[in-house]
């Protein structure tokens, strides 16, 4: 009826439709959907106004509550029941502390770090070899070193036995940096995008491209060796 429509427009003045709410919140929460908004309503996070025709209309307070709830869920990994209780405390005029989820203890041990003496012991390297690796930029000096540094230093120990010193393999690091620049250039269309799907795809492709470049390098080396020792 015309009269009912006029009343709805009047009562909904200044309120937002579900589409308008999505438009305002999606830049901060790209995975937000109308279904998720309806679910949050069912969970008691927000109670939008309903028109006589049954359409949801959200106030600025509703928008603020949604933004807060979604932020707590995304950044603090809080369940909705905890978020709802927090909002209820705010509604009651209390000043509750922002809830923080306590993550369960990880069953995956933290990666080991090696101090200088531990690194030398684990790799069998002489102190001077480590110093040379650091001074030539093959290895970055640090308080502690990751497991990867042990593997690298062991390789340098093996090469050093044949007279191949860290300064001789410095070009390998420079070559690796050029490979990374080449991969970054190839993936730049994905890296320029901000959506999670594009970043995830780039993360999958990067190691694959690195493996392909390593295959090409291995073929070049083997071909050169074949010429050296026919």
CORLINFEN-V791944 format. One record per pair of residues at least 4 apart in sequence whose ideal C-beta (glycine too) atoms are under 7 Angstrom apart, sorted by the first residue. I is the first residue (numbers start at 1). J is the second residue. Records with the same first field share a line. If there is no record, write none. Layout:
BEGIN
I = J, J
END
This chain:
BEGIN
1 = 5
2 = 6
3 = 7
4 = 8, 52
5 = 9
6 = 10
7 = 11
8 = 12, 51, 52, 53
9 = 13
12 = 51, 57
15 = 49, 57, 58, 59
16 = 20, 21, 57, 58, 63
17 = 57
18 = 22, 34, 37, 56
19 = 23
20 = 24
21 = 25, 37, 58, 63, 66
22 = 26, 32, 34
24 = 63
25 = 29, 32, 66, 67, 70
26 = 30, 32
29 = 70, 74
30 = 195
32 = 36, 70
34 = 38
35 = 39
36 = 40
37 = 41
38 = 42
39 = 43
40 = 45, 46, 66, 69
41 = 46, 47, 48
43 = 80, 84
44 = 84
45 = 65, 69, 80, 83, 84, 87
46 = 62, 65, 66
48 = 56, 57, 58, 62
49 = 57, 59
50 = 54, 56
51 = 55, 57
58 = 62, 63
60 = 64
61 = 65
62 = 66
63 = 67
64 = 68
65 = 69, 87
66 = 70
67 = 71
68 = 72
69 = 73, 83, 87
70 = 74
71 = 75
72 = 76, 78, 83
73 = 78, 83
76 = 99, 100, 101
77 = 101
78 = 82, 83, 99, 101
80 = 84
81 = 85
82 = 86, 99
83 = 87
84 = 88
85 = 89
86 = 90, 96, 99
87 = 91
88 = 92
89 = 94, 96
90 = 96
111 = 146, 147
112 = 147
113 = 144, 145, 146
114 = 118, 119, 122, 144, 145, 149, 150
115 = 119, 144
116 = 120
117 = 121
118 = 122
119 = 123, 145, 149, 150, 153
120 = 125, 127, 130
122 = 150
123 = 150, 153, 154, 157
124 = 154, 157
125 = 129, 130, 153, 156, 157
127 = 131
128 = 132
129 = 133, 156, 157, 160
130 = 134, 153
131 = 135
132 = 136, 165, 166
133 = 138, 139, 153, 156, 166
134 = 139, 141
136 = 166, 167, 170
137 = 170, 173
138 = 166, 169, 170, 173
139 = 149, 152
145 = 149
147 = 151
148 = 152
149 = 153
150 = 154
151 = 155
152 = 156
153 = 157
154 = 158
155 = 159
156 = 160, 166
159 = 164, 169
160 = 164, 165
164 = 168, 169
166 = 170
170 = 174
171 = 175
172 = 176
173 = 177
174 = 178
175 = 179
176 = 180
177 = 181
178 = 182
179 = 183, 210, 213
180 = 184
181 = 185
182 = 186
183 = 187, 206, 209, 210
184 = 188, 191
186 = 209
187 = 191, 202, 205, 206
188 = 192
190 = 198, 201, 202
191 = 202
193 = 198
196 = 200
197 = 201
198 = 202
199 = 203
200 = 204
201 = 205
202 = 206
204 = 208
205 = 209
206 = 210
207 = 211
208 = 212
209 = 213
210 = 214
211 = 215
212 = 216
213 = 217
214 = 218
215 = 219
216 = 220
217 = 221
218 = 222
219 = 223
220 = 224
221 = 225
222 = 226
223 = 227
224 = 228
225 = 229
226 = 230
END
